Amino acid sequence: EALVLRQPAPRAPFYQYSPCSVSNIVSSWAQYECLKYVSFPTQTLFKSGKVIPVMLVGKIFHKKSYPWIEYLEALGITLGVALFMLTEHKKPASSAAAVAAS
């Protein structure tokens, strides 16, 4: 019969972890506030291209190795989203909306 030792429950002092919690909450709020000033196509393009710098940092700083197909996939995804977002045609504003805006 195996003897299982019961370990005490972890007790993290609130005062040591509260700055991390507050920092996480404030950074999330700031992120969404900043995104109000960036257009949706720009947000989408940068989010889809995020994989390229992540892979580069992994390779340079963490000495990770990725198969070449993953680099091609990351580049393909980024280029595909860029082409889709940048070639999208905007609908012309109606004349009533243009008059109201002036």
N, CA, C and O of each residue as an XYZ file, in Angstrom:
408
protein
N       0.835     -1.175      0.000
C       0.000      0.000      0.000
C       0.886      1.246      0.000
O       1.816      1.362      0.799
N       0.590      2.146     -0.883
C       1.382      3.367     -0.971
C       0.886      4.376      0.049
O      -0.316      4.567      0.233
N       1.813      4.994      0.685
C       1.480      6.015      1.663
C       1.513      7.379      0.976
O       2.548      7.791      0.451
N       0.402      8.058      0.984
C       0.314      9.371      0.345
C       0.369     10.429      1.451
O      -0.462     10.453      2.359
N       1.349     11.280      1.345
C       1.484     12.355      2.328
C       0.615     13.529      1.916
O       0.632     13.957      0.762
N      -0.118     14.027      2.839
C      -0.983     15.167      2.561
C      -0.175     16.447      2.724
O       0.439     16.687      3.763
N      -0.190     17.263      1.672
C       0.541     18.521      1.704
C      -0.397     19.650      2.117
O      -1.588     19.612      1.810
N       0.125     20.632      2.797
C      -0.745     21.754      3.196
C      -1.172     22.556      1.965
O      -0.446     22.640      0.974
N      -2.351     23.132      2.053
C      -2.859     23.965      0.961
C      -1.969     25.193      0.825
O      -1.516     25.744      1.829
N      -1.711     25.630     -0.413
C      -0.874     26.826     -0.588
C      -1.586     28.058     -0.043
O      -2.782     28.252     -0.257
N      -0.843     28.860      0.646
C      -1.402     30.087      1.216
C      -0.559     31.263      0.725
O       0.504     31.567      1.267
N      -1.058     31.893     -0.293
C      -0.346     33.030     -0.859
C      -0.796     34.296     -0.156
O      -1.993     34.576     -0.099
N       0.136     35.064      0.377
C      -0.247     36.323      1.021
C      -0.836     37.293      0.006
O      -0.249     37.548     -1.046
N      -1.974     37.813      0.332
C      -2.687     38.714     -0.574
C      -1.831     39.910     -0.968
O      -1.822     40.305     -2.134
N      -1.119     40.486     -0.021
C      -0.354     41.703     -0.293
C       0.788     41.473     -1.275
O       1.256     42.423     -1.901
N       1.251     40.222     -1.424
C       2.344     39.962     -2.361
C       1.852     39.802     -3.796
O       2.586     40.096     -4.740
N       0.635     39.345     -3.963
C       0.126     39.082     -5.306
C      -0.839     40.146     -5.810
O      -1.162     40.164     -6.998
N      -1.298     41.017     -4.950
C      -2.237     42.036     -5.403
C      -1.628     43.014     -6.413
O      -2.346     43.422     -7.326
N      -0.346     43.423     -6.313
C       0.183     44.308     -7.368
C       0.164     43.662     -8.755
O      -0.075     44.341     -9.753
N       0.412     42.367     -8.817
C       0.348     41.676    -10.120
C      -1.073     41.670    -10.663
O      -1.285     41.862    -11.860
N      -2.032     41.454     -9.797
C      -3.431     41.441    -10.221
C      -3.863     42.811    -10.718
O      -4.510     42.925    -11.759
N      -3.508     43.840     -9.982
C      -3.869     45.198    -10.382
C      -3.193     45.557    -11.705
O      -3.810     46.172    -12.576
N      -1.942     45.175    -11.851
C      -1.222     45.440    -13.095
C      -1.891     44.755    -14.279
O      -1.999     45.346    -15.354
N      -2.333     43.535    -14.099
C      -3.000     42.799    -15.170
C      -4.318     43.462    -15.552
O      -4.634     43.573    -16.736
N      -5.076     43.894    -14.578
C      -6.359     44.554    -14.846
C      -6.145     45.887    -15.563
O      -6.832     46.186    -16.540
N      -5.196     46.684    -15.080
C      -4.938     47.992    -15.689
C      -4.400     47.829    -17.111
O      -4.761     48.605    -17.996
N      -3.551     46.843    -17.341
C      -3.004     46.663    -18.695
C      -4.087     46.231    -19.672
O      -4.072     46.653    -20.828
N      -5.024     45.400    -19.233
C      -6.137     45.008    -20.111
C      -7.000     46.218    -20.451
O      -7.384     46.411    -21.604
N      -7.298     47.022    -19.454
C      -8.096     48.227    -19.692
C      -7.370     49.160    -20.680
O      -7.978     49.673    -21.619
N      -6.072     49.370    -20.454
C      -5.302     50.269    -21.323
C      -5.244     49.739    -22.753
O      -5.302     50.513    -23.709
N      -5.130     48.425    -22.896
C      -5.084     47.828    -24.230
C      -6.360     48.139    -24.998
O      -6.299     48.555    -26.156
N      -7.517     47.944    -24.370
C      -8.778     48.200    -25.060
C      -8.994     49.688    -25.311
O      -9.603     50.058    -26.315
N      -8.517     50.528    -24.437
C      -8.615     51.964    -24.667
C      -7.765     52.380    -25.862
O      -8.194     53.202    -26.671
N      -6.576     51.823    -25.976
C      -5.689     52.155    -27.100
C      -6.244     51.651    -28.426
O      -6.084     52.305    -29.456
N      -6.892     50.496    -28.404
C      -7.424     49.934    -29.644
C      -8.573     50.753    -30.217
O      -8.946     50.557    -31.374
N      -9.141     51.663    -29.436
C     -10.201     52.528    -29.948
C      -9.687     53.466    -31.041
O     -10.465     53.954    -31.861
N      -8.380     53.715    -31.051
C      -7.792     54.656    -32.003
C      -7.167     53.965    -33.219
O      -6.558     54.623    -34.063
N      -7.313     52.664    -33.307
C      -6.738     51.904    -34.421
C      -7.885     51.256    -35.182
O      -8.797     50.690    -34.579
N      -7.838     51.339    -36.499
C      -8.922     50.779    -37.301
C      -8.937     49.250    -37.206
O      -7.924     48.618    -36.906
N     -10.097     48.683    -37.467
C     -10.244     47.230    -37.387
C      -9.324     46.499    -38.362
O      -8.713     45.503    -37.973
N      -9.197     46.950    -39.615
C      -8.268     46.257    -40.515
C      -6.824     46.265    -40.000
O      -6.103     45.280    -40.159
N      -6.411     47.358    -39.394
C      -5.057     47.432    -38.844
C      -4.901     46.475    -37.677
O      -3.886     45.787    -37.569
N      -5.900     46.425    -36.801
C      -5.855     45.487    -35.680
C      -5.739     44.049    -36.167
O      -4.919     43.278    -35.669
N      -6.570     43.697    -37.148
C      -6.585     42.331    -37.675
C      -5.263     41.990    -38.329
O      -4.742     40.889    -38.149
N      -4.718     42.923    -39.083
C      -3.454     42.688    -39.771
C      -2.319     42.452    -38.779
O      -1.516     41.537    -38.962
N      -2.247     43.259    -37.746
C      -1.171     43.099    -36.769
C      -1.351     41.856    -35.912
O      -0.369     41.219    -35.533
N      -2.588     41.505    -35.602
C      -2.816     40.289    -34.821
C      -2.450     39.048    -35.631
O      -1.908     38.089    -35.082
N      -2.740     39.060    -36.921
C      -2.395     37.895    -37.741
C      -0.899     37.825    -37.995
O      -0.356     36.736    -38.183
N      -0.222     38.972    -38.004
C       1.221     38.981    -38.232
C       2.033     38.782    -36.975
O       3.262     38.736    -37.032
N       1.365     38.662    -35.834
C       2.064     38.511    -34.554
C       2.909     37.243    -34.505
O       3.905     37.191    -33.783
N       2.526     36.234    -35.255
C       3.228     34.953    -35.198
C       4.673     35.074    -35.716
O       5.546     34.324    -35.279
N       4.924     35.991    -36.622
C       6.273     36.140    -37.181
C       7.265     36.639    -36.127
O       8.303     36.003    -35.944
N       6.993     37.756    -35.420
C       7.951     38.154    -34.385
C       8.052     37.147    -33.239
O       9.118     37.002    -32.642
N       6.963     36.454    -32.926
C       7.020     35.437    -31.869
C       7.988     34.326    -32.269
O       8.784     33.863    -31.452
N       7.917     33.910    -33.514
C       8.831     32.864    -33.990
C      10.271     33.371    -34.017
O      11.193     32.638    -33.657
N      10.470     34.611    -34.439
C      11.827     35.157    -34.488
C      12.434     35.286    -33.093
O      13.605     34.964    -32.897
N      11.651     35.753    -32.127
C      12.147     35.860    -30.750
C      12.462     34.470    -30.206
O      13.467     34.283    -29.520
N      11.609     33.501    -30.508
C      11.867     32.134    -30.070
C      13.154     31.590    -30.644
O      13.903     30.897    -29.956
N      13.414     31.899    -31.896
C      14.629     31.406    -32.547
C      15.870     32.120    -32.028
O      16.879     31.473    -31.746
N      15.812     33.442    -31.897
C      16.994     34.217    -31.521
C      17.318     34.083    -30.034
O      18.461     33.812    -29.664
N      16.311     34.273    -29.186
C      16.584     34.327    -27.750
C      16.453     32.985    -27.035
O      17.165     32.720    -26.066
N      15.549     32.145    -27.512
C      15.312     30.881    -26.819
C      15.895     29.683    -27.563
O      15.731     28.540    -27.136
N      16.570     29.947    -28.667
C      17.236     28.906    -29.459
C      16.278     27.793    -29.883
O      16.666     26.629    -29.970
N      15.031     28.160    -30.144
C      14.061     27.186    -30.638
C      14.298     26.961    -32.119
O      14.812     27.832    -32.820
N      13.923     25.803    -32.577
C      14.033     25.568    -34.012
C      12.652     25.186    -34.542
O      11.954     24.344    -33.977
N      12.291     25.823    -35.628
C      11.000     25.572    -36.258
C      11.257     24.983    -37.636
O      12.230     25.348    -38.295
N      10.397     24.079    -38.076
C      10.531     23.583    -39.459
C      10.256     24.727    -40.448
O       9.493     25.648    -40.156
N      10.882     24.649    -41.599
C      10.702     25.708    -42.601
C       9.255     25.865    -43.009
O       8.829     26.958    -43.380
N       8.490     24.782    -42.945
C       7.083     24.872    -43.336
C       6.313     25.813    -42.407
O       5.368     26.473    -42.839
N       6.714     25.878    -41.127
C       6.033     26.779    -40.200
C       6.327     28.241    -40.526
O       5.454     29.096    -40.382
N       7.546     28.529    -40.960
C       7.860     29.894    -41.399
C       7.021     30.250    -42.628
O       6.488     31.355    -42.724
N       6.912     29.322    -43.551
C       6.120     29.580    -44.758
C       4.642     29.748    -44.416
O       3.962     30.596    -44.994
N       4.144     28.938    -43.471
C       2.748     29.081    -43.064
C       2.497     30.444    -42.413
O       1.492     31.095    -42.699
N       3.404     30.869    -41.545
C       3.249     32.169    -40.883
C       3.267     33.295    -41.912
O       2.447     34.211    -41.854
N       4.190     33.223    -42.840
C       4.268     34.236    -43.887
C       3.026     34.209    -44.770
O       2.502     35.261    -45.137
N       2.555     33.015    -45.111
C       1.360     32.888    -45.942
C       0.115     33.440    -45.272
O      -0.692     34.119    -45.906
N      -0.039     33.149    -43.995
C      -1.197     33.664    -43.253
C      -1.157     35.192    -43.208
O      -2.162     35.858    -43.459
N       0.004     35.729    -42.889
C       0.138     37.187    -42.784
C      -0.111     37.859    -44.130
O      -0.841     38.847    -44.206
N       0.486     37.331    -45.182
C       0.279     37.914    -46.513
C      -1.164     37.774    -46.972
O      -1.716     38.691    -47.580
N      -1.776     36.632    -46.684
C      -3.167     36.425    -47.073
C      -4.101     37.409    -46.398
O      -4.966     37.994    -47.049
N      -3.933     37.596    -45.106
C      -4.777     38.549    -44.379
C      -4.490     39.968    -44.860
O      -5.411     40.772    -45.010
N      -3.215     40.278    -45.103
C      -2.868     41.621    -45.583
C      -3.524     41.905    -46.929
O      -4.105     42.972    -47.127
N      -3.432     40.960    -47.846
C      -4.058     41.158    -49.161
C      -5.573     41.294    -49.036
O      -6.182     42.143    -49.687
N      -6.167     40.465    -48.211
C      -7.617     40.528    -48.034
C      -8.042     41.865    -47.442
O      -8.995     42.485    -47.914
N      -7.336     42.305    -46.410
C      -7.731     43.534    -45.725
C      -7.405     44.784    -46.542
O      -8.165     45.752    -46.517
N      -6.301     44.773    -47.253
C      -5.884     45.973    -47.978
C      -6.570     46.131    -49.327
O      -6.590     47.231    -49.878
N      -7.127     45.066    -49.863
C      -7.816     45.177    -51.154
C      -9.325     45.291    -50.991
O     -10.060     45.328    -51.978
N      -9.783     45.346    -49.750
C     -11.214     45.484    -49.496
C     -11.665     46.870    -49.941
O     -11.042     47.879    -49.612
N     -12.760     46.899    -50.697
C     -13.286     48.180    -51.195
C     -14.258     48.761    -50.187
O     -15.139     48.070    -49.676
N     -14.080     50.047    -49.912
C     -15.007     50.728    -49.013
C     -16.190     51.232    -49.820
O     -16.049     51.657    -50.967
N     -17.358     51.175    -49.196
C     -18.551     51.689    -49.854
C     -18.501     53.209    -49.835
O     -18.156     53.802    -48.813
N     -18.840     53.847    -50.950
C     -18.831     55.318    -50.946
C     -19.934     55.837    -50.032
O     -21.021     55.266    -49.941
N     -19.616     56.934    -49.362
C     -20.602     57.553    -48.463
C     -21.744     58.114    -49.279
O     -21.540     58.660    -50.363
N     -22.934     57.977    -48.757
C     -24.098     58.531    -49.469
C     -24.025     60.056    -49.429
O     -23.365     60.635    -48.565
N     -24.711     60.697    -50.374
C     -24.649     62.151    -50.438
C     -25.285     62.790    -49.200
O     -24.857     63.864    -48.778
N     -26.300     62.147    -48.614
C     -26.934     62.694    -47.413
C     -25.958     62.659    -46.238
O     -25.918     63.592    -45.436
N     -25.177     61.592    -46.135
C     -24.212     61.501    -45.044
C     -23.083     62.503    -45.248
O     -22.561     63.054    -44.279
N     -22.706     62.742    -46.493
C     -21.642     63.700    -46.777
C     -22.097     65.120    -46.458
O     -21.310     65.920    -45.953
N     -23.349     65.442    -46.745
C     -23.879     66.773    -46.436
C     -23.978     66.967    -44.924
O     -23.667     68.041    -44.409
N     -24.414     65.921    -44.214
C     -24.577     66.014    -42.761
C     -23.230     66.151    -42.066
O     -23.133     66.774    -41.009
N     -22.199     65.575    -42.654
C     -20.862     65.631    -42.042
C     -20.233     67.007    -42.208
O     -19.367     67.382    -41.418
N     -20.653     67.775    -43.225
C     -20.008     69.075    -43.452
C     -20.653     70.202    -42.712
O     -20.207     71.345    -42.817
